[in-house]
Amino acid sequence: MGTTLDHYSLKKSVTMKKLMLLAGLYCLQPALHAAAWVRTDVDFVAPINATDRAKAHFNENYAEAEDAVWFALPDKTIYCIFHQGRKVNRVFYNSHGYWLYTLIGYPASGLHKDIKTLVQDNFKGYHITYVNEIRSDLDEPVYMINIENEVYGKVIRVAGEDIDIKEDFEKE
């Protein structure tokens, strides 16, 4: 009976030690989170809110823009409009201020010769009236191009060598 009691006491002692160790570690945990916060260089440079982050990106990538006007949409998307000659640029940011895409609108005269040739070869008798170029994380821009002839109009999407008709309508 004595050995059983000793074994039981030893087991109880080890269990108590484990519990005390876990309790001590548990109490240490809040102290780790309460440590003093030290600011880094990133904290001083990083914008505080979405608008500041978007403006920092814009200033870094579109420093030549002189007539930039900022807007916020109801879904908290932020965008900026500015002009470069005959081009109208719209730069879109998500609700956190991170760049989504840039939309550049311009007349047919601003379209790259290779894209213009591709469109003219596939749509004989049509002429290009307006171009919206979409730049995003994709390797190549995507073009939404308005074309028309005397009777019909189309909106086509050009991505690389691929062409899709997105809208086809009869002119009035």
URSULMO-V332251 format. One record per helix or strand of 3 or more residues. SS is the DSSP state (@ for helix, = for strand). FROM is the first residue (numbers start at 1). TO is the last residue. If there is no record, write none. Layout:
ss,from,to
SS,FROM,TO
SS,FROM,TO
This chain:
ss,from,to
@,2,33
@,41,45
@,50,61
=,69,72
=,78,84
=,87,93
=,99,106
@,108,110
@,113,122
=,127,135
=,142,148
=,152,159
=,162,170
